[in-house]
Amino acid sequence: MLHENADAYRERQEEFISNLTGTTMLELVLVSTPIPMGIWLLAEAKVLLAGCEKSLPALGWQGFFVELLAVVFPALVCMLWPSLTVTLVLSMALTSACCRLKRRYRVTCSGKADRSTDMPRENDSSWPMMEAVTNIRASIMLMTCITILAVDFQVFPRRFAKTEVFGTGLMDLGVGATIFASGLGSGCRVKRASGHPRPGCSVWRTMLADIASAAIRAWPLAALGLSRLVVIKGLSYQEHVSEYGVHWNFFATLFFLRLVVAPTNRIRPVRFKPFLALVAISVYQWFLAKGGLSDFIVHAPRDTLFAMNREGILGLVGFVAIYYTAEELGSQITAHHQQLQARQHQQSLSSSVAFAARANFVLWGLTLLSEAFIQQTSRRMVNLTYVLWVCAHSMLMLGLLMVVDSLSLKRPTSRVLAAINMNMFPVFMVANLATGAVNISMRTLDADTLSAIMTLTIYVVFVAGVAVALSNRGLTIKV
């Protein structure tokens, strides 16, 4: 391998990520749980130490590494060695429960009031549901950033990489979950555009103006997409054409998604948008199953510009459906939370968890039915089953984070996750640039386990450090 030329190595890299079939939905749920458990552990440690008149380090270097150990590194470990997931998650849950029991035991034995119950929840008006939204968005981005580099190393399980046609992999989930996180954040914003055209403009001119405005705001996505294309073609960087197409990439998907959803922000009533998405994905699924579109996506020659990029272009239908579904869920969460603010604390918590449970029951039921009777999950096609699965998995994680909220006296905040949530696009951009730099500077495919672990650890610390540095300086970059 020492004398292998660049072209041969690139072919070996592309073969390494090709023809994969994924893993089970259950394993992906399990491997996603360390972050919520880490957040719970942090919250219980804060409460316990507050009762002892101590505290965890603030988010200087000490606090930063404490959060890495509690939240970030467990996620990395479970992605690389999934067989450790159950043991690690149970250990974290047991430690959190012990912290809780120790606090109660200390209060019972001393006969004094529990000082920790007097601890204020910072920004309490946003609790209980909005904190969970912050955590789920940042968790999705963190896991996505880890996987985009980890997949290039032998130590990363192949079943977690993107599947070729059908199946469920961790990276398949990351693509759709990133769209879900964007839609969820949009839906949680109370302010919405007016449903009327701009003064002096027709409906069509207003829509075109909205699209132009969205294109201007999202120009960094277009620039990154074009830059990535130039770099990949110019440096003979490895690429997997069946992911998005010959010229398309995820940045292009994000850019055109913004253009599609921009004019629909004026649709009234607001709930018409998920209905529109349902109609679109249903028609698209019919063409996939009955109209020969599946065969076209998988087997057609790439002899036209559209055919060259068919996965990216056609996949927009499914990604828009994910976005609108998440936006509606976010809108419901916000409305639900506002209605409950006047209630007692515990009543609000119980109602919030019940809301998440109902949504999970419906989404998982539809996912399993679609998988069994309509079509297997396919990220490459972004079919109906994939859309339902991404929404179901993301809502399950959101529900778990709400449960963590309900178990915690102190607001279960990870400042690293809060920093990532503040600057999701810059963090994703930095992660992509760092991934490219690592792949150019070393042959990841030939790296031994120790080298891979050291590289991934430095990478994760760097990406999280950039997020925290931006947050500490009060910088927020939105696209």
C-alpha positions, 0 to 999 in steps of 0.5 A, spaced: 500 500 500 505 504 500 507 505 493 499 505 491 498 511 487 492 516 488 487 513 483 488 506 486 487 509 493 481 513 491 478 507 488 479 503 494 476 509 498 470 509 493 469 501 494 469 502 501 463 506 502 459 502 496 454 497 496 452 497 504 445 495 506 445 498 513 443 496 520 436 496 524 432 502 526 433 499 533 440 499 533 440 506 531 435 508 536 440 505 541 446 509 539 443 515 539 441 515 546 448 517 550 447 524 548 441 525 552 443 520 558 450 525 558 445 531 559 441 528 564 448 526 568 450 533 567 444 536 570 444 531 576 451 532 578 449 540 578 444 539 582 448 534 587 454 539 587 449 545 589 446 541 595 454 540 597 455 548 596 460 546 590 459 546 583 462 544 576 467 548 573 464 554 568 465 553 561 472 555 561 477 549 559 475 545 565 468 545 564 469 544 556 472 538 558 467 536 563 462 536 558 466 533 552 467 527 557 459 527 559 456 528 553 460 528 546 465 522 547 460 517 549 457 519 543 463 517 539 465 511 543 458 508 541 459 510 534 465 506 534 464 500 538 456 500 538 457 493 542 458 498 548 452 502 547 447 498 552 453 498 558 455 505 557 448 508 557 446 503 563 452 506 567 450 513 565 443 512 567 445 508 573 450 514 575 445 519 574 440 515 578 445 515 584 446 522 584 439 523 585 438 518 590 444 521 594 441 528 594 434 525 597 438 521 602 442 527 604 436 531 605 432 525 609 438 524 614 440 532 615 433 534 616 434 540 612 431 543 606 434 541 599 438 547 597 438 544 590 430 545 589 431 552 590 436 553 584 433 557 579 432 554 572 436 559 567 431 562 562 425 558 565 420 561 560 423 557 555 422 550 559 420 545 559 420 544 551 424 549 548 430 546 551 429 539 548 428 542 542 435 546 542 438 539 545 435 535 539 438 540 534 445 540 537 445 533 538 443 531 530 449 536 528 454 533 533 453 526 531 453 528 523 459 532 524 462 526 527 460 521 522 462 525 516 469 524 518 469 517 522 466 513 516 473 514 512 476 510 517 476 502 518 474 503 525 467 506 523 462 500 523 460 499 515 453 498 517 453 505 520 455 508 513 450 510 507 446 505 504 447 503 497 439 503 495 435 500 501 436 500 508 437 504 514 444 507 516 447 512 521 449 516 516 442 515 512 439 518 518 444 524 519 442 527 512 434 527 513 435 529 521 439 535 519 433 537 515 428 535 520 432 540 525 432 545 521 424 545 520 423 544 527 427 550 529 423 554 523 417 551 526 418 554 533 419 561 531 413 564 533 414 570 528 411 568 521 411 572 514 404 575 513 400 571 508 398 577 504 402 579 498 407 584 499 404 591 498 403 593 490 405 586 488 402 580 485 402 573 488 407 571 483 411 577 484 411 576 491 413 569 491 419 571 486 421 576 491 421 571 497 425 566 492 430 571 491 431 574 498 432 566 500 437 565 495 441 572 497 441 569 504 443 562 503 448 564 498 454 561 502 450 554 501 451 555 494 458 557 494 460 551 499 456 547 494 460 549 488 467 549 492 466 542 494 464 540 487 471 544 484 475 541 490 472 534 489 473 534 481 480 538 481 483 534 487 480 527 485 477 527 492 473 520 493 466 521 491 460 516 491 456 518 485 449 514 487 449 519 494 446 525 490 449 525 483 455 527 479 455 534 480 450 535 486 452 535 494 448 536 500 450 543 500 446 544 494 440 540 497 440 545 503 440 551 498 435 549 493 431 547 499 431 554 502 428 556 495 423 551 495 420 553 502 421 560 502 415 562 498 410 557 502 412 561 508 406 565 506 401 560 505 395 560 510 392 557 513 399 554 516 397 547 517 396 547 509 403 546 508 404 539 511 398 537 507 401 539 501 407 535 503 403 529 504 400 530 497 407 531 494 410 525 497 404 521 496 404 522 489 412 521 489 411 515 492 406 512 487 411 514 481 417 510 485 413 504 486 408 504 480 411 509 475 418 506 474 421 512 478 425 507 482 428 503 477 430 510 473 434 512 480 437 506 481 439 503 474 438 509 468 444 511 465 447 518 466 447 521 459 443 528 461 444 533 466 438 531 470 440 524 470 447 525 472 444 528 478 437 525 479 438 523 486 439 530 488 434 533 484 428 528 486 430 527 493 428 534 494 421 532 494 422 528 500 426 533 504 421 538 503 416 533 506 421 532 512 422 539 513 414 541 513 413 535 518 418 538 522 416 545 522 409 543 523 411 539 529 415 545 532 409 549 531 405 545 535 410 544 540 411 552 541 403 553 541 403 547 546 408 550 551 405 557 550 398 554 553 401 550 558 406 556 561 400 558 566 399 551 569 403 548 575 410 545 573 409 538 573 402 538 570 406 542 564 411 536 564 406 531 564 403 534 558 409 535 554 411 528 555 404 526 553 404 530 547 411 527 544 409 520 546 402 521 542 407 523 536 411 518 536 406 512 536 403 515 530 410 516 526 413 509 528 406 506 527 406 509 520 413 508 519 413 500 520 407 500 516 410 503 510 416 499 511 412 492 511 407 494 505 409 500 501 417 500 500 423 499 504 427 505 507 431 508 501 435 514 503 437 514 496 430 515 493 428 519 499 422 515 499 415 515 504 418 510 508 425 514 509 421 521 511 417 517 516 423 514 519 427 520 520 421 524 523 419 518 527 427 517 530 428 525 531 421 525 535 423 519 539 430 523 541 426 529 542 421 525 547 427 522 550 430 529 552 423 531 554 423 526 559 430 528 561 428 535 562 422 532 567 427 528 571 432 534 572 431 539 577 436 544 574 435 545 567 439 540 563 443 544 559 450 542 556 453 549 554 457 545 548 450 543 545 447 550 546 453 553 542 453 548 537 445 550 536 447 557 536 451 556 530 449 550 526 451 552 519 458 554 521 459 548 525 457 544 519 462 548 515 468 547 519 467 540 520 466 539 512 473 543 512 476 539 517 474 532 514 477 534 507 483 537 511 484 530 514 483 526 508 488 530 504 493 530 509 493 522 511 490 516 508 485 514 513 483 508 510 490 505 512 490 508 519 490 503 525 485 503 530 490 508 535 491 513 529 484 513 528 481 514 535 487 520 536 485 523 529 477 523 531 478 525 538 482 531 536 477 533 530 471 532 535 475 537 540 476 542 535 469 542 532 466 543 539 471 548 541 470 552 535 462 552 537 464 554 544 469 560 542 463 563 537 458 562 543 463 565 548 464 571 543 457 572 542 457 571 535 451 567 531 452 566 524 445 564 521 444 562 513 
